[in-house]
Amino acid sequence: MTRKLIADRMATLGTENAFKIGMDIRRCEEAGKSVIKLNLGEPDFNSADAINRVAKQEIDNGNSHYCDPAGLLPFRKVIARQLGRTRGIETDPERVVVTTGGKPPISFTMMTYVNPGDEVVYPSPGYPIYESWVTFTGAVPRPIHLKEEKGFRFTADEIEALVSEKTKVIIINSPSNPTGGVLTKQDLNDISDVIKSKCPQDVRVYSDEVYEEILFDGSKHYSIASVDGMAERTILVSGHSKTYAMTGWRLGYALLPTLEEAEIFKHLNINIISCTPPFIQMAGMEALTSPELPPIIKNMGEAFEERRNVVVKMLNDIDGVTCAMPRGAFYVFPNIGPVCERLGIVDDHEKLEEKHKNELCPSAMFQMFLLYEHGVATMDRNSFGSIGAEGQHFLRLSTATDMDSLKEGVRRLEAASGDTDGWKKFFESGILFQ
């Protein structure tokens, strides 16, 4: 009997193309091209001195050994107090589990609650790891297709149309990656009414609040866990990567509805990572408690808002591009449909062999053209959920870089949007299929 080397399930595991595109960027740079990198969602700020000092002190003091797999209790107490204060809910540090970044709770949630055939409702475009883990666990994906004209918010009616007796998890992300859409307090109240009336008590809401501090135009962050009757249904997730510019530190956490569920997340930690490094947790506690951090966070947010204002205006001034005004996070999500039509990309996509047609979409084709010929790295629409996304032509640009680079990047995008001859030569070169 001949067996496959690789397990069948691996064919269903997706990826995060913001990292995957690094190979293409490297090729361009090795060929001598200057690339403006607007692909990664990573603040262009360093972690604050107060945070760094604590980590160094903890290492020097020998705090580099195994610790509680659920997280250091003093840190979990601080997290519980902060969540209780900001969400107005009862918390218990024993229901908090610390993880290596904000990604593990996604996989933990799918493994804990979802059996093959169960349905998971999630936003699309949305963080790509949602759809990746939905398909990997054999769940049935039920994407909420977010609309540009609604500011990429979704409504209670859209949730109601997707939930069924097979629904097990509903994912909410506000502020949103990749769109910057923000759900209002009324949105969350209405969505909660649907969940409480249509879903049994064992349906869990996964509330991804990682961008909670990055809001614009005076907006406030609201959590669905704050709505009456929802805390006991909600897995509330946040972390330090975005708010505190600690992406490489890998520090996140989840507040679980019950002690039993927290214990399962703890056991998953034991099976996968053992524990989150204790000196990183102590630095994370400093981030939540130090008086030095609030003004730093405020300054970062103001910088992101200023960049958003400039970039959105520049994008909307490009013929064939429209861009909704994001209310949070540090991304813009322009619609490039007319550009793809004008350059002939949509027609060229239709002519592709079935294999390539399934692997590529028009916005991904423009994304590669923009990178290889005009030196700008962005992300295409299908990088944020491809199921049912046919005919949607968008790019994500991260504004987490300096203003000069952003302006130059948009200028290059504008040049690419009118470069019909350049597209034809690029398409015929075969780079797309390497």
C-alpha positions in Angstrom: 0.0 0.0 0.0 1.3 3.4 -0.9 0.6 6.2 1.6 0.8 9.9 1.1 3.6 11.7 3.0 1.4 14.6 3.9 -1.9 14.3 5.8 -5.0 15.2 3.8 -6.1 17.8 6.3 -3.1 20.0 5.4 -4.7 20.8 2.1 -7.5 22.7 3.9 -5.2 24.9 6.0 -4.9 28.4 4.7 -2.3 31.0 5.4 -1.7 34.7 6.0 -0.5 36.1 2.7 0.9 39.3 4.4 3.8 37.0 5.3 3.7 34.8 2.3 4.3 37.7 -0.1 7.7 38.2 1.5 9.2 35.8 -1.1 8.0 38.0 -3.9 9.2 41.2 -2.2 12.6 39.5 -1.8 12.8 38.7 -5.5 12.0 42.3 -6.4 14.6 43.7 -4.1 17.2 41.2 -5.3 16.5 42.4 -8.8 17.3 45.9 -7.6 13.8 47.3 -7.3 12.9 49.6 -4.4 9.8 48.2 -2.7 7.4 50.2 -0.5 6.0 47.7 1.9 2.4 48.3 2.7 1.5 44.6 3.2 2.1 43.9 6.9 -0.2 45.1 9.7 2.6 46.1 12.0 3.0 49.5 13.8 6.1 51.3 12.6 6.8 52.2 16.3 9.0 50.4 18.7 7.7 49.0 22.0 8.0 51.7 24.7 11.0 52.1 26.9 9.0 51.3 30.1 8.0 47.9 28.5 11.5 47.1 27.4 13.1 48.0 30.7 10.8 45.5 32.6 11.6 42.7 30.2 15.3 43.2 30.6 15.1 43.4 34.3 13.1 40.2 34.5 15.6 38.3 32.4 18.5 39.6 34.5 16.6 38.5 37.6 16.3 35.0 36.2 12.6 35.1 35.4 13.0 32.9 32.3 11.7 29.6 33.4 8.5 27.7 33.0 5.4 29.2 34.5 1.7 28.6 34.9 0.4 27.5 31.4 -2.6 29.8 31.9 -0.4 32.8 32.5 1.1 34.5 35.5 -1.6 35.1 38.1 -0.6 38.8 38.7 -0.8 39.5 35.0 -4.1 37.7 34.7 -5.5 39.7 37.6 -4.5 43.0 35.8 -6.1 41.8 32.6 -9.3 40.8 34.4 -9.4 44.2 36.2 -8.9 46.1 32.9 -11.5 44.1 31.1 -14.0 44.5 33.9 -13.4 48.2 34.0 -13.5 48.9 30.3 -16.4 46.5 29.5 -18.4 46.8 32.6 -18.6 43.1 33.1 -17.8 40.6 35.9 -14.4 39.0 35.4 -12.3 36.4 37.1 -8.6 36.0 36.5 -9.1 32.2 36.5 -11.1 32.7 33.3 -8.2 34.5 31.7 -5.8 32.5 29.6 -2.6 34.2 28.3 -1.4 33.1 24.8 1.5 33.7 22.5 -0.2 36.5 20.5 -3.7 36.9 19.4 -3.8 34.0 16.9 -3.9 31.0 19.3 -7.3 31.8 20.6 -8.7 31.4 17.1 -7.5 27.9 16.7 -8.3 27.1 20.3 -11.9 28.2 19.8 -12.3 26.1 16.6 -10.8 23.0 18.3 -12.8 23.5 21.5 -16.3 24.1 20.2 -16.5 23.0 16.6 -17.1 19.6 15.2 -17.0 18.8 11.5 -20.3 19.9 9.9 -20.9 22.6 12.5 -21.3 26.1 11.0 -19.2 29.1 11.8 -20.3 32.7 10.9 -17.4 35.1 10.3 -16.8 38.4 8.5 -15.4 38.5 4.9 -13.2 40.3 4.2 -11.8 39.5 7.5 -8.7 38.3 9.3 -7.6 35.4 7.1 -6.9 33.0 10.0 -10.6 32.8 10.7 -11.5 31.2 7.4 -8.3 29.1 7.5 -9.3 27.4 10.8 -12.9 27.1 9.9 -12.0 25.0 6.9 -9.2 23.1 8.6 -11.5 21.9 11.4 -14.1 20.7 8.8 -16.6 23.3 9.8 -19.1 24.8 7.3 -18.1 28.4 6.5 -20.8 31.0 6.6 -19.1 34.2 5.6 -20.8 37.6 6.1 -19.8 39.5 3.0 -19.1 43.1 4.2 -20.2 45.9 1.9 -18.2 49.0 1.0 -21.3 51.2 1.0 -22.0 50.3 4.7 -18.4 51.2 5.8 -17.8 47.4 6.0 -20.0 47.1 9.1 -22.5 44.3 9.2 -26.0 44.3 10.6 -28.2 42.1 12.8 -30.2 41.2 9.7 -27.1 39.8 8.0 -26.3 37.7 11.0 -29.9 36.5 11.2 -29.8 35.3 7.6 -26.8 33.1 8.3 -27.4 31.6 11.7 -29.1 28.2 11.8 -29.6 25.2 14.1 -26.0 24.1 13.0 -24.3 27.4 14.0 -21.7 26.9 16.7 -19.4 30.0 16.6 -20.0 33.6 15.5 -16.9 35.7 14.9 -17.0 39.5 15.4 -14.0 41.7 14.8 -14.3 45.4 15.6 -12.3 47.5 14.8 -11.7 45.3 11.7 -8.7 44.0 9.9 -8.6 44.5 6.9 -11.3 47.2 6.4 -11.1 49.4 9.5 -14.9 49.0 9.9 -16.2 49.6 13.4 -19.4 48.3 14.9 -21.5 50.8 16.8 -23.1 50.2 20.2 -26.5 49.9 18.5 -25.0 47.5 16.0 -23.8 45.3 18.8 -27.1 45.6 20.7 -29.1 44.5 17.6 -26.7 41.6 16.8 -27.0 40.5 20.4 -30.8 40.4 20.2 -30.5 38.1 17.2 -28.0 35.8 18.9 -30.0 35.6 22.1 -33.3 34.9 20.2 -32.0 32.6 17.5 -29.1 30.7 19.0 -29.0 28.2 21.9 -26.9 28.9 24.9 -24.0 26.7 23.7 -23.3 29.0 20.7 -20.2 31.0 21.3 -19.3 34.5 20.1 -15.6 35.1 19.4 -15.0 38.8 19.9 -11.7 39.9 18.4 -10.9 43.2 20.0 -7.2 43.4 19.2 -7.5 46.9 17.7 -9.6 48.3 20.6 -7.4 51.3 21.2 -7.0 52.4 17.5 -10.1 54.4 16.8 -10.6 57.6 14.9 -13.0 60.6 14.8 -13.6 60.4 18.5 -15.1 56.9 18.2 -15.3 54.7 21.3 -14.8 51.0 21.5 -17.7 48.8 22.4 -17.7 45.1 23.2 -20.5 42.7 22.6 -19.6 41.2 25.9 -20.9 44.4 27.5 -24.4 43.8 26.3 -26.7 42.2 28.8 -26.7 38.4 28.6 -23.7 38.2 26.2 -20.7 37.9 28.6 -21.7 34.4 29.4 -21.6 33.6 25.6 -18.5 35.5 24.6 -14.8 34.6 24.2 -13.3 38.1 24.5 -9.9 38.3 22.9 -7.3 41.1 22.8 -3.6 41.5 23.0 -0.5 43.7 23.0 0.7 43.6 19.3 -1.2 46.6 17.9 -2.0 48.9 20.9 1.5 48.6 22.3 3.5 48.0 19.1 4.6 44.6 20.5 4.1 42.4 17.4 7.2 40.4 17.8 6.7 39.9 21.6 3.7 37.6 20.8 1.4 38.3 23.7 -2.4 37.9 23.7 -5.1 36.7 26.0 -8.7 35.4 26.1 -11.4 35.8 28.7 -13.5 32.7 28.6 -17.2 32.5 29.7 -16.6 29.7 32.3 -13.8 28.1 34.3 -14.3 24.8 32.4 -13.7 26.5 29.0 -10.6 28.4 30.4 -9.3 25.1 31.6 -9.5 23.7 28.1 -7.6 26.7 26.6 -5.0 26.2 29.3 -4.6 22.5 28.3 -4.2 23.5 24.7 -1.4 25.8 25.8 0.2 22.9 27.6 0.0 20.7 24.5 1.3 23.3 22.1 3.5 25.9 23.8 3.8 24.9 27.5 3.6 28.5 28.5 4.1 32.1 27.4 7.5 33.4 28.5 7.2 34.9 32.0 9.4 37.9 31.3 7.2 38.8 28.4 4.1 38.6 30.6 5.7 40.9 33.1 6.5 43.4 30.4 2.9 43.1 29.2 1.7 43.8 32.7 3.8 47.0 32.7 2.1 48.0 29.4 -1.3 47.8 31.0 -0.4 49.6 34.2 2.4 52.1 33.5 1.4 55.8 33.4 4.0 56.3 30.7 1.9 54.3 28.1 -1.4 56.3 27.7 0.2 59.3 26.0 2.3 57.0 23.8 -0.8 55.2 22.7 -2.5 58.5 22.0 0.3 59.8 19.9 0.3 56.5 17.9 -3.4 56.8 17.3 -3.1 60.4 16.1 -0.4 59.4 13.7 -2.5 56.6 12.3 -5.5 59.0 11.9 -3.5 61.6 10.1 -2.1 59.0 7.7 -5.6 57.6 7.1 -6.9 61.1 6.2 -4.1 61.7 3.7 -4.1 58.3 2.1 -7.9 58.0 1.7 -8.1 61.4 -0.1 -5.2 60.4 -2.4 -6.8 57.1 -3.2 -10.2 58.7 -4.0 -8.5 61.1 -6.3 -7.3 58.2 -8.5 -9.6 57.5 -11.5 -11.2 54.1 -11.0 -10.5 53.9 -7.3 -12.9 54.4 -4.4 -12.0 54.1 -0.7 -14.3 54.1 2.3 -13.1 56.0 5.3 -12.1 53.5 8.0 -13.0 54.4 11.6 -10.4 52.2 13.2 -7.2 50.0 12.9 -4.5 51.1 10.5 -5.6 49.9 7.1 -7.4 51.3 4.1 -9.3 49.0 1.8 -9.8 50.6 -1.6 -12.1 49.3 -4.4 -10.0 48.8 -7.6 -12.7 47.2 -9.7 -12.8 49.8 -12.4 -9.0 49.8 -12.6 -9.0 46.0 -13.1 -11.6 46.4 -15.9 -9.7 49.3 -17.6 -6.4 47.5 -17.6 -8.0 44.3 -19.0 -7.2 42.3 -15.9 -10.8 41.0 -15.5 -10.9 39.8 -19.1 -7.4 38.3 -18.8 -8.5 36.4 -15.7 -11.4 34.9 -17.6 -9.0 33.5 -20.2 -6.8 31.7 -17.6 -6.7 28.0 -17.4 -9.0 26.6 -14.7 -6.1 25.9 -12.4 -4.7 29.4 -12.5 -8.2 31.0 -12.5 -8.9 29.2 -9.1 -5.5 30.3 -7.7 -5.7 33.9 -8.7 -8.3 36.6 -8.7 -8.2 40.0 -10.5 -7.1 41.9 -7.5 -4.3 39.4 -6.8 -3.2 39.9 -10.4 -3.1 43.6 -10.0 -1.4 43.2 -6.6 1.5 41.3 -8.3 1.7 43.8 -11.1 1.9 46.6 -8.6 4.7 44.9 -6.8 6.8 43.6 -9.6 6.4 46.6 -12.0 5.8 49.5 -9.7 7.4 48.5 -6.4 4.5 48.6 -3.9 3.6 45.6 -1.7 -0.1 45.4 -0.8 -2.6 42.6 -0.1 -5.4 41.5 -2.4 -9.1 40.9 -1.5 -8.9 37.1 -1.4 -6.2 37.2 1.2 -9.0 38.0 3.6 -11.4 35.2 2.8 -11.9 33.8 -0.6 -15.2 31.9 -0.2 -17.9 33.6 -2.1 -15.7 36.6 -2.9 -15.9 36.4 -6.7 -16.3 39.7 -8.4 -14.9 41.7 -5.4 -11.8 43.7 -6.4 -10.1 45.3 -3.4 -6.6 45.9 -2.0 -5.6 46.3 1.6 -2.9 48.9 2.3 -1.4 49.1 5.7 -0.9 52.7 6.9 1.5 51.6 9.6 4.4 53.2 7.9 5.8 56.7 7.5 3.8 59.4 5.6 6.4 59.9 2.9 6.4 56.2 2.0 2.6 56.1 2.1 2.3 59.0 -0.3 4.9 57.6 -2.7 3.2 54.2 -2.5 -0.2 55.7 -3.5 1.5 57.7 -6.3 2.9 54.5 -7.7 -0.5 52.8 -7.4 -2.0 55.6 -9.4 0.7 55.2 -12.1 0.0 51.4 -12.2 -3.7 52.0 -12.5 -3.2 53.7 -15.9 -0.3 51.5 -17.1 -2.2 49.4 -19.7 1.0 48.6 -21.8 2.8 47.7 -18.6 0.1 45.3 -17.6 0.1 43.6 -21.0 3.8 43.0 -20.9 3.7 41.8 -17.3 0.8 39.4 -18.0 2.7 38.0 -21.0 5.9 37.6 -19.0 4.4 34.7 -17.0 5.6 35.9 -13.6 2.1 35.4 -12.2 2.4 31.7 -12.8 5.9 31.1 -11.3 
